[in-house]
Amino acid sequence: MDLTTVTSYRHARTVDDLDLAPGEVFVAGGTWLFSEPQPGVTGLVDLTTLGWDDWQVLPDGDLRIGATCTVERLQQIPADVVGPAASLVRACADAFLMSFKIQTAATVGGNLAMALPAGAMISLMSSLDATAVVWGPGGPRREPVESFVRGVRETSLEPGEVLRAIDVPRRALVGRHAMRKIALAKLGRSSCVVVGRVDLDGSATVTVTAATPRPAVLRFATIPTADDLRDAVAQVGADVGWYADAHGPADWRAAMAAELAEQVRAELAAPGPTRAEHATPAQAEPAGQEDR
């Protein structure tokens, strides 16, 4: 879509170029920005010209993902770098409501900064205990992705700040992962995404996204019992709240979160490989409910 109010476009080359004039906004992939009218936008500042690396392995072994790395290039990171999390990366990328053409343009950082409940990179990065690296007038700062996303279309970014990178700890990449997603249609926008992870020390993390306005990350010393997990998921409603829109009412999303979380827990507790799985609404219903 043409943005008829835009009168300027400039390429960012240095940190100094990130100072926005009134009416200016940052652009990277632009897949959302150009999808609808932006009446208050008069100028665009291109972040892709900053030359940020798509990814790099940090000295401590953690993986840094550049904010301007596209979803397509994220999936092309070598398997020996991403480790066992490679299948989770692909599954979250496939959870996007997008064609493969959009994946060539949409960026990891842009998906986080948009802070939409169904943001697939939010599901991925919050489930991997990733940290957002932010540049701003006050200097760089770091914040866990789970708190960087504060609500629907709301992040912790202050005026003048930009998401520079996302750091993923090595311990999260080398753990065991399981994922479940449900949507009202097979290729529809995610209504609930649950990702489970077990680290090498035995600690477990279950992350609920899409069904909530912001990530809900549940942590356990070991793989929880079914009862403990059910209680923790039920508490999400009080702590974070359940999201409702055209893609699913709040009570249904809460029920699906509990169901998918138990599927993830059972898979992680069982021996053998884990997988990522998309469930249709019928598949996600409790046993015995299909014939009602």
Buried (B, 14 or more C-beta within 10 A) or exposed (E): EEBEEBEEEEEBEEBEBBEBEEBBBBBBBBBBBBEEEBEEBBBBBBBBEBEBEBBEEEEEEBBBBBBBBBBBBBBEBEEEBBBBBBBBBBBBBBBBBBEEEBBBBBBBBBBBBBBBBBBBBBBBBBBBBBBBBBBBEEEEBEBBBBBBBEBBEEBBBEEEBBBBBBBBBBBBBBBBBBBBBBBBEEEBBBBBBBBBBBBEEEBBBBBBBBBBBBBBBBEBEEBBEEEBBBEBBEEBBEEBBBBBEEBBBBEBBBBBBBBBBBBBBBBBBEEEEBEBBBBEBEEBBEEEEEEE
